[in-house]
Structures are given as C-alpha cells and as structure tokens.
Amino acid sequence: MKPGTRLKSAACDTEVMVIRCADGQIECGGAPMGEAKPAEAAPLSADFSAGTLMGKRYVDADGKYELLCVKPGKGSLSVDGVALVVKDAKPLPASD
C-alpha cells in the first residue's frame, strides 16, 4: 500500500485515502479495508462503530498511519485492532 491509495470499508460506506502508512492491516468497523468494495457487507463490530467524519484525518499514536476520510460511514477506523483518533488541527501563530 502506498500514499494516495483509496480504501473502501467492507462493513459500511466509509472510504479513506492513505496519506501515510506502514505494515499493518487497516480496518473499518472491525473488518479489513480494500481497494474494491466486497459484494457482501461484513458485520459491523460494536467495538468499532463510532463512525467517521468526512474531511477529517485519522492517525495512530505512533504517527505511522494517517488516513483522510473522503466518504463518511458508521464504522470507526483501526489498524490491527487499535483504534485511530482524529488528528488535531495545528494552532495558527498569533499575529499581534
């Protein structure tokens, strides 16, 4: 997987674009994500059903993964079972 790859959730409508990644399985709603949406939807895991927000960037604690949500859905993003969090915006410098 490389930056710019678009991934689709097997459990909901979520679609993300890969900004930064490492070795690991990117998941949404507890199911692995892929470049093509499967014919049959995977069940949405209750542990990963917080939802995704369009336009938000999701990162892991180590900064190895960064995903941009391009289509929101009911599942939440994770890598190898570890949930990703919304990336905080950088504060602008004060202009006095």
Long-range contacts (C-beta under 8 A, 24 or more apart in sequence): 1-26, 5-35, 6-35, 6-70, 7-33, 7-34, 7-35, 7-67, 8-33, 8-34, 8-35, 8-36, 8-37, 9-33, 9-37, 9-73, 9-75, 10-34, 10-37, 10-38, 10-41, 10-42, 11-41, 11-42, 11-43, 11-44, 11-45, 11-74, 11-75, 12-41, 12-44, 12-73, 12-74, 12-75, 13-71, 13-72, 13-73, 13-74, 14-52, 14-69, 14-71, 14-72, 14-73, 14-74, 14-75, 14-77, 15-69, 15-70, 15-71, 15-73, 16-52, 16-58, 16-67, 16-68, 16-69, 16-70, 16-77, 17-67, 17-68, 17-70, 18-66, 18-67, 19-57, 19-66, 19-67, 19-68, 20-63, 20-64, 20-65, 20-66, 21-64, 21-65, 21-66, 22-64, 22-65, 24-64, 24-65, 24-79, 24-80, 25-79, 25-80, 26-65, 26-67, 26-77, 26-78, 26-79, 27-77, 27-78, 27-79, 27-80, 27-81, 28-52, 28-73, 28-75, 28-76, 28-77, 28-78, 29-73, 29-74, 29-75, 29-76, 30-75, 30-78, 31-75, 44-74, 44-75, 45-75, 48-75, 48-76, 48-77, 48-78, 48-83, 49-74, 49-75, 49-76, 50-76, 51-75, 51-76, 52-76, 52-77, 53-86, 56-86, 56-87, 57-86, 57-87, 58-84, 58-85, 58-86, 58-87, 59-84, 59-85, 59-87, 60-84, 60-85, 61-85
